[in-house]
């Protein structure tokens, strides 16, 4: 069963998934960042940015439990 996320968090996760290597991640609202970090779907990267995790990609693909 997949975790329930707010629509804003799902959209943010999709945007992060589209970021290529070397590209800057989009700015996310603090509440959305906190929601995704708490779920383990994103991780803090260098420079205060965030990046999508494998769990985040699995969530988007529907492969998570």
Backbone bond lengths (Angstrom), bond angles and torsions (degrees), N, CA, C in turn:
res aa  C-N    CA-C-N  psi(-1)  N-CA   C-N-CA  omega(-1)  CA-C   N-CA-C  phi
1 X - - - 1.441 - - 1.520 108.86 -
2 X 1.321 116.98 130.24 1.451 120.44 -177.65 1.525 111.22 -82.85
3 X 1.312 114.41 152.18 1.456 120.82 179.21 1.516 108.88 -71.06
4 X 1.323 117.03 143.23 1.452 120.53 176.41 1.522 109.19 -81.37
5 X 1.313 115.98 129.50 1.457 122.39 176.50 1.513 109.24 -120.62
6 X 1.317 115.23 154.17 1.459 119.54 174.59 1.530 108.29 -67.29
7 X 1.325 117.52 155.51 1.474 119.88 177.35 1.530 112.12 -57.30
8 X 1.322 116.83 -35.49 1.466 121.05 179.12 1.528 110.72 -64.67
9 X 1.328 116.65 -40.44 1.459 120.98 -179.96 1.524 111.15 -67.42
10 X 1.322 117.20 -39.77 1.469 120.79 178.52 1.529 109.47 -63.83
11 X 1.322 117.26 -44.06 1.468 120.76 179.01 1.522 110.68 -63.36
12 X 1.328 117.45 -41.62 1.460 121.29 178.49 1.530 110.28 -62.98
13 X 1.308 116.77 -41.01 1.464 120.94 178.88 1.528 110.18 -63.09
14 X 1.313 117.20 -40.59 1.467 120.88 177.29 1.527 110.79 -63.15
15 X 1.325 116.62 -42.33 1.471 120.38 179.06 1.522 110.62 -64.05
16 X 1.325 117.04 -41.39 1.465 120.32 178.38 1.527 111.16 -65.47
17 X 1.302 117.00 -34.98 1.461 121.82 179.39 1.533 110.89 -64.78
18 X 1.325 117.02 -28.13 1.458 121.90 -178.41 1.525 113.47 -84.49
19 X 1.329 117.43 -7.89 1.466 120.94 -179.16 1.522 109.62 -73.50
20 X 1.318 115.89 127.88 1.461 120.83 178.91 1.518 111.55 -86.57
21 X 1.315 115.78 168.79 1.455 121.89 178.50 1.527 108.62 -61.72
22 X 1.320 115.39 131.00 1.452 120.73 179.17 1.515 114.58 85.73
23 X 1.324 117.64 -6.41 1.459 120.77 177.72 1.519 109.66 -91.16
24 X 1.324 114.99 151.08 1.456 120.03 179.30 1.522 110.27 -78.01
25 X 1.324 115.08 136.85 1.464 120.61 178.19 1.524 109.70 -70.89
26 X 1.329 117.93 148.46 1.460 120.48 177.36 1.528 110.92 -67.86
27 X 1.315 116.20 152.17 1.460 121.10 175.73 1.531 108.12 -72.81
28 X 1.326 115.36 134.21 1.460 121.20 179.77 1.523 109.41 -116.50
29 X 1.311 115.76 149.44 1.461 120.12 173.99 1.524 108.95 -61.67
30 X 1.320 116.39 146.05 1.464 120.84 -177.13 1.524 111.76 -58.45
31 X 1.323 117.22 -38.58 1.470 119.89 -179.50 1.527 111.39 -67.32
32 X 1.328 116.75 -36.43 1.466 121.34 178.40 1.523 109.64 -69.13
33 X 1.327 116.56 -43.69 1.459 120.86 177.63 1.526 110.46 -58.54
34 X 1.321 116.41 -45.59 1.464 120.79 -179.89 1.527 111.19 -62.20
35 X 1.317 117.04 -41.33 1.470 121.30 179.62 1.531 111.20 -63.09
36 X 1.325 116.42 -44.18 1.460 120.45 -178.59 1.525 111.99 -72.46
37 X 1.337 117.62 -37.59 1.460 120.83 176.10 1.522 110.85 -63.66
38 X 1.330 116.66 -43.05 1.466 121.01 -179.25 1.520 111.45 -62.71
39 X 1.321 116.56 -32.61 1.460 120.36 179.10 1.520 113.73 -84.87
40 X 1.342 117.18 -2.70 1.459 120.38 -179.12 1.517 113.52 72.04
41 X 1.343 116.39 19.47 1.461 120.21 -176.72 1.520 112.67 -90.81
42 X 1.329 116.50 -17.55 1.457 122.33 173.15 1.526 107.87 -134.63
43 X 1.320 115.39 163.82 1.462 121.42 177.53 1.520 108.43 -135.51
44 X 1.323 115.87 152.59 1.453 120.26 176.75 1.518 108.78 -73.99
45 X 1.323 115.20 135.00 1.459 121.71 178.90 1.522 108.80 -112.32
46 X 1.293 116.15 -178.82 1.462 120.16 179.60 1.525 110.68 -64.37
47 X 1.308 115.85 151.55 1.452 120.94 177.21 1.515 114.44 74.14
48 X 1.324 117.61 14.27 1.448 120.30 178.71 1.521 114.61 81.79
49 X 1.319 117.39 1.11 1.460 121.05 176.89 1.523 109.98 -77.88
50 X 1.314 115.88 171.70 1.458 121.84 173.73 1.517 108.34 -124.95
51 X 1.313 115.69 157.80 1.461 120.56 176.60 1.518 108.91 -139.37
52 X 1.311 114.73 152.50 1.459 120.47 -179.67 1.530 108.99 -72.33
53 X 1.311 116.03 143.91 1.465 121.60 178.26 1.529 109.47 -98.58
54 X 1.313 115.50 172.76 1.471 120.08 174.70 1.530 110.06 -58.58
55 X 1.329 116.54 -38.81 1.465 120.24 177.85 1.531 110.86 -62.60
56 X 1.314 116.39 -36.77 1.460 120.07 177.57 1.521 111.81 -65.60
57 X 1.314 116.08 -41.46 1.478 119.60 177.84 1.532 110.67 -66.71
58 X 1.318 117.19 -38.03 1.463 120.79 177.21 1.529 110.42 -64.93
59 X 1.325 116.72 -39.03 1.459 119.87 178.01 1.531 110.31 -59.06
60 X 1.322 116.21 -45.86 1.457 119.86 -179.09 1.523 112.89 -65.94
61 X 1.322 116.59 -33.25 1.457 119.27 -178.28 1.532 112.64 -82.47
62 X 1.339 115.61 -11.12 1.452 119.29 179.40 1.512 113.35 85.09
63 X 1.341 116.57 9.76 1.460 120.62 -177.86 1.518 113.87 -88.00
64 X 1.335 117.68 0.93 1.474 118.00 -177.65 1.518 109.69 -84.23
65 X 1.314 115.09 159.96 1.473 121.44 -177.82 1.509 111.21 -71.93
